[in-house]
């Protein structure tokens, strides 16, 4: 079942989103619906992953960002000694 939804969004954002939707050959409603599905994580996104994003997948190990703050702190300490 589909239901109408009224949103208050800045006009500039709406125009940019409409242009993006046109470029993707999709409706703005479809883009918003897919985004909301992604946010609530009930479904996987239906949009294809861009080639650039796909090429970056798997570069970092699964927990690669866990030590980022510590490693960056060490880097800065060494840099400014």
Buried (B, 14 or more C-beta within 10 A) or exposed (E): EEEEEEEEEEEEEEEEBEEEBEEEEBEBEEBBBBEEBBEEEEEEEEEEEEEEEEEEEEEEEEEEEEEEEEEEEEEEEEEEE
